[in-house]
Amino acid sequence: MRRRVVVTGIGTVSSAGLDALEFTAALKDGKQCFAEIDDPRIDKLTATHAGRVFGLEPGIDDPQQVRSMDRNVHLALKALREALHEAGLQGKPLGRRAAVVFGTCSGGMFSIERHYEGLNRGED
């Protein structure tokens, strides 16, 4: 039996747009999606510009839960909500045959750095 994959919904969050429509329009228009880096946590980098995402609302009401997740998780959840909505699957059980494809270039770096700092201090 030949297995098929069907894409039923797409969600995108990037410096080119906060949803798939904005992203597609930015690509078609050749929009400049990089901004000057003005974050003091990374001011030692030699790079001067980065593809940063601005204007994202977490979509979660609990402040403690918001703080407990890395920013890349908030980006992924926003894209997932969009894809589920587009597919008409929002609020429905997905079952075993559903999948999410997730792509990032450096998600969760601040958590990774905190983890390594803890290891250097002898923490588990």
Buried (B, 14 or more C-beta within 10 A) or exposed (E): EEEEEEEEBBBBBBBBBBBBEBBBEBEEEEEEBEEEBEEEEEEEEEEEEBEBBEEEEBEEEEEEEBEEBBBBBBBBBBBBBBBBBBBEBEEEEEEEEEEEEEEEEEBBEEBEEEEEEEEEEEEE
